[in-house]
Amino acid sequence: MSLNPSMGLRRMNEPNNSLAEALAAIIKPIVKEAVQEALNLSSRATQSAAAATSFLTIKQPAETSGLGASTIRLAIRKRQLRAQKVGRRVLVKRADLESFLEANPIDALND
């Protein structure tokens, strides 16, 4: 009776494979959940930091507010809207845009 060495190796690896598969089945969801949670925490922190200090180009406040880019530039020129110039770019803080838009509300007329 001759023994095939590869058959012996397969039999020896079968218990190890099933153990590895069982461990992988247990560990994989735990690791996946931990990674997703870490990514969610990281993206929330990044979004809140970006929202708090985000700067917009002239085109972005125009699109956000529904005003024209020339109206945004005019408000900056009249010092109604604060902006910073960085090189050739003019940047507006999101908070400054919001305060500019909320500064002159139109009161409702009483009938």
Backbone hydrogen bonds, N-H to C=O, Kabsch-Sander energy under -0.5 kcal/mol:
donor,donor_aa,acceptor,acceptor_aa,energy
7,M,4,N,-0.5
8,G,4,N,-1.4
9,L,5,P,-1.8
10,R,6,S,-2.1
11,R,7,M,-2.1
12,M,8,G,-1.9
13,N,9,L,-2.1
14,E,10,R,-1.6
16,N,12,M,-0.6
17,N,13,N,-3.0
18,S,14,E,-2.3
19,L,15,P,-2.2
20,A,16,N,-2.7
21,E,17,N,-2.7
22,A,18,S,-2.2
23,L,19,L,-2.6
24,A,20,A,-2.6
25,A,21,E,-2.3
26,I,22,A,-1.6
27,I,23,L,-3.1
28,K,24,A,-2.5
30,I,26,I,-0.7
31,V,27,I,-2.7
32,K,28,K,-2.6
33,E,29,P,-2.3
34,A,30,I,-2.1
35,V,31,V,-2.6
36,Q,32,K,-2.3
37,E,33,E,-2.4
38,A,34,A,-2.2
39,L,35,V,-2.5
40,N,36,Q,-2.4
41,L,37,E,-2.4
42,S,38,A,-2.3
43,S,39,L,-2.6
44,R,40,N,-2.3
45,A,41,L,-2.2
46,T,42,S,-2.2
47,Q,43,S,-2.6
48,S,44,R,-2.5
49,A,45,A,-2.1
50,A,46,T,-2.6
51,A,47,Q,-2.6
52,A,48,S,-1.9
53,T,49,A,-1.7
54,S,50,A,-0.7
56,L,92,V,-3.0
62,A,58,I,-1.4
63,E,59,K,-2.2
64,T,60,Q,-2.6
65,S,61,P,-2.7
66,G,62,A,-1.6
67,L,62,A,-0.5
72,I,68,G,-1.9
73,R,69,A,-2.5
74,L,70,S,-2.3
75,A,71,T,-2.3
76,I,72,I,-2.0
77,R,73,R,-2.6
78,K,74,L,-2.4
79,R,76,I,-1.3
80,Q,75,A,-2.6
81,L,75,A,-1.6
84,Q,91,L,-3.0
86,V,84,Q,-0.6
86,V,89,R,-2.7
87,G,85,K,-0.5
89,R,86,V,-2.1
91,L,84,Q,-3.6
91,L,89,R,-0.5
92,V,56,L,-2.8
94,R,54,S,-1.9
97,L,93,K,-2.1
98,E,94,R,-2.2
99,S,95,A,-2.3
100,F,96,D,-2.2
101,L,97,L,-2.5
102,E,98,E,-1.8
103,A,99,S,-0.7
103,A,100,F,-0.7
107,D,105,P,-0.6
111,D,109,L,-0.5
